[in-house]
């Protein structure tokens, strides 16, 4: 009998388990992370995050982000430089066999070429990153991606605090209920 794909199981690998534990802990003090950001780097960071999520191996960019968060300092300029090596293919990826996944690929391509701005505070950005990665590690990896893509396609200016409110739907941990 063939073994089911590991993506059916949340927190399957040790990296996922340790990252989950770290993010749960960080969720209580995420406002203490130092963030170096400006508008251009913020916009590019979101595009890089979106591009990285299209790859079958979507974790490398998240690992770079997590490494910076572990050090207590998020530098968007450095993250964007690391993302220059991201493999990004236009069109439908081979892993996308379902209609929804094919649409997701198409939406990524549209967002990447669209001029869109992401506005918010440093605290909003770190909260978004923690919530977004937690959602990727737990049950619903597609929903948060589609939410981010839809919001990015519907507006020229996306408010990060609005994204955070929408991500609350995928907060299966309840760690942000009081925020």
Order of alpha helices (4+ residues) and beta strands (2+ residues): alpha-beta-alpha-alpha-beta-alpha-alpha-beta-alpha-alpha-beta-alpha
